[in-house]
Amino acid sequence: MALSQELLDILACPKCKGEVKLTPNGDGLACGACRLVYPIRNDIPIMLIDQAQPLQ
C-alpha cells in the first residue's frame, strides 16, 4: 500500500515546514530546501529530523 495523495499533500518537512516529495523509488520523502530524506517504513513516513538522511 503506497502513501495516498491526500497524505502527501498535508505532510511537511518538520525542520523547515517546506514541501516534501516522494523519492523516485518510493522509499522516502525528500525536502529540497533542507536536502534531507525522511524514510518510509512499512508504509509509514518517519518524520523525525534525527531519522532523516542527507539527500544525494
C-alpha positions in Angstrom: 0.0 0.0 0.0 1.5 3.3 -1.1 1.0 6.6 0.6 -2.2 8.4 -0.6 -2.0 11.7 -2.4 -4.1 13.2 0.4 -1.4 12.3 2.9 1.4 13.6 0.7 -0.5 16.9 0.3 -0.6 17.6 4.0 2.9 16.3 5.0 5.6 18.9 5.5 9.2 18.9 6.5 9.5 19.0 10.3 12.6 21.1 10.1 11.7 23.9 7.7 7.9 23.2 7.2 8.5 23.1 3.5 7.1 20.7 0.9 8.2 17.1 0.8 8.1 14.9 -2.3 8.2 11.1 -2.7 11.6 9.9 -3.8 11.7 8.2 -7.2 12.0 4.7 -5.7 9.2 5.4 -3.2 11.2 4.7 0.0 11.3 8.2 1.4 10.1 11.8 1.4 12.6 14.4 0.2 12.8 18.0 1.3 14.7 20.0 -1.3 15.2 23.0 0.9 16.8 21.1 3.8 18.4 18.4 1.5 17.0 15.7 3.7 15.2 12.4 3.0 12.7 11.1 5.6 12.4 7.3 5.4 9.1 5.4 4.8 8.9 2.1 6.8 6.0 -0.3 6.4 4.1 2.5 4.6 4.6 4.9 7.5 6.6 8.1 6.9 9.1 8.6 9.7 9.0 12.4 10.0 11.7 12.8 12.7 14.7 15.1 12.0 17.1 12.7 13.7 16.0 9.8 11.4 16.5 11.8 8.2 19.3 11.1 5.8 21.1 13.6 3.6 19.7 14.0 0.1 22.1 12.7 -2.5 
